[in-house]
Amino acid sequence: MENAWYTISVYSENNVGLLNRISGIFLKRHINIESLNVSKSEIDNVSKFTIVVFTTPKWVHNIVGQIEKQIEVIKVFSHTDDEIIYQEAALFKVNSSLLFDEREIQNIIKDSNAQIVTVSRDFFVISKSGRRSEVDTLYDQLKPFGIMQFVRSGRIAISKAEMQISSLLKDF
Amino acid sequence: MTTTTNPSKKMKISGAEAIIHCLLAEGVDLIYGYPGGAIMPVYDELYKFQDKLTHILTRHEQGATHAAQGYARVSGNVGVAIATSGPGATNLVTGLADAQIDSTPMVCITGQVGRHLLGTDAFQETDIIGISTPVTKWNYQITEASEIPEILAKAFYIARSGRPGPVLIDITKNAQFDSLDFHYEKCTKVRSYVPTPVASKESLSKAAVLINEAKKPFIIFGQGVILSEAEKELKDFVEKSGIPAAWTVLGLSALDTSHPLNVGMVGMHGNYGPNMLTNECDVLITIGMRFDDRVTGNLETYAKQAKVIHFEIDPAEVDKNVKTTVAVLGDAKASLRDILPLINENSHEAWLKNFHEYYEIEYNEVIKNDIYPTKPGLTMGEAIRILNEKSENKAVIVTDVGQHQMIACRYAGFSQTKSNVTSGGLGTMGFALPAAIGAKMGAPDREVVAIIGDGGYQMTIQELGTIFQNKTAVKIMVLNNEHLGMVRQWQELFFESRYASTVMSNPDFVKIAAGYDIEAARVSERDQLSGAIEKMMAHKGPYFLEVCVENEHNVFPMIPSGASVSDIRLK
């Protein structure tokens, strides 16, 4: 079976140690986590893990089953890229002088729909969210001018189909 | 002295005392363990409560876990083991992993350094939560006394419900010393946890149609039947449908081994017919088993012709290894009870005859020579056959791991359930001796015979001290072939007989037993074997029997690792 990108969404209680328990399931199967994001969810006191892996459908089935089996996990979903709306966020720190000396930078920022979130005497910070490829494009464009710092978040994703958690919680 | 337990009343007590009250409220009267610095407040309370709660001091924390497992496996209750922080806690890991893979209900309690010392690399501090996470069903670190009642209630609930498993609760020393308002309520549910799914009517009727229409149906049952106490339901199902039934190692003893429809064991050293016919049946009905690789061999060629029905409590097991046609998700007892009215009365005489024909071949090629040998040198098989005769198939048999384990599973007779205690999934050498101690305490009215190889025996031989101190009346039968026999067998078959580190120079086991005041004997002659086993079984207290068996005997049949079940070899 072919490897593909899968986004695994985990709804869980917010407890110490659960991240370790979930990441251990990937470790045991020697499967790399490509990106990981943990946040609150649409339900009070329920956390959401968004995990991206590149693997086979069989392994995704196995992993989803094992994660869902964990006591503090409420529900797990897996989606392929066409079943979700997904984004990543990135921050670039660039030397302030470039804004004034390199006209092209301004065009790059405008064309990429990025935002300047802060400007100081020494540096400015550009924020860009979008698909991985869009962030990568901006990275490649800025790279020749020198990037002082760069960071990108894990993928966050919303499924097109409903994820029925609230009704599930009532059933527990 | 406050030795009364009234969980309904609020009382101000220490965390350590609260732990005892929690155990008592859960019906625990026996625990295994080993004291040490970070668990001392609890031991101090155990001293005060010794009339209500018996603590068995094992000689190593690993022994405490295996004893708790043995106790749980024969009694169906949650086994409890307790240890200190650091090395005490890490010594539990093998038992936890064993209980996890074999679905054994167990609660382990570990002491931990005080909360203010966490993360400082304090004396005997170790991250047992991190270490035990992959080998526990659930674990939790208590850092405040007030958490104790709720968390321990949850621990017992999680350990025993659904697919059972081990739970570890780590309790910092301050939480043991500090006081709390004690109030205990049993846990009956945890949000986010569905222990027992209920089989859908649709899945039951789909399965029933397949079963009723099958011409060559075949049942494989596993430990799920024992864990859900579905033995009667299984028997009713087998008898009404007339379907031949085989078992996995952990399913052994769920159905009387002499039942006419019990056709034997599947898997690597299972019986010839059940393995061959797995690849000929038209409907494979699997109940409470998980298609372990030792059962299936090569999955690419496993039962490909068959429609597969999987009765299973754990959704994660469905389609994990073998793609099922119908999954009946639920507790085996409830599912088998509910499907029974939908099943037609039937018999499959011609199909059953296939199993008998394969048995004839296996009997002549393998079994006869194993259990009625004529060549010089005792065999493991004949020792098991004689044990069956002397125990009338009524004993609890606890085995370790290796050749003796496979021989015991192949030839031991069982007329009662929860009678086969072995380390199936993890394959833990050293399991049997401490597990037998727990089994005897969990089933004090039954004979408990530990059958162990000379290698595994020496991995936990120190537990003879526990037997000595408690006068635990276990029968220990070491089948000594002076080798690590199963590894030696693989070396002979697959590594051109290069016996790397599998030859054992053994001490005088009889003298060692004598040192612990355990009556002991050694037998190496055929004409004395029956008398020796009879004497062991007749003895009232603990007894050690060393059976010196042939050194280079191989266990057959055998499915070579990675081969198809129908490539099973008779020699």
Interface residues (C-beta under 8 A of the other chain):
Chain A: S12 E13 V16 G17 N20 R21 G24 L27 K28 H61 N62 G65 Q66 E68 K69 Q70 I71 E72 V73 I74 L169 F172
Chain B: I129 G130 T133 P134 K137 W138 N139 Y140 Q141 I158 K189 V190 R191 S192 Y193 V194 D314 P315 A316 E317 V318 D319 K320
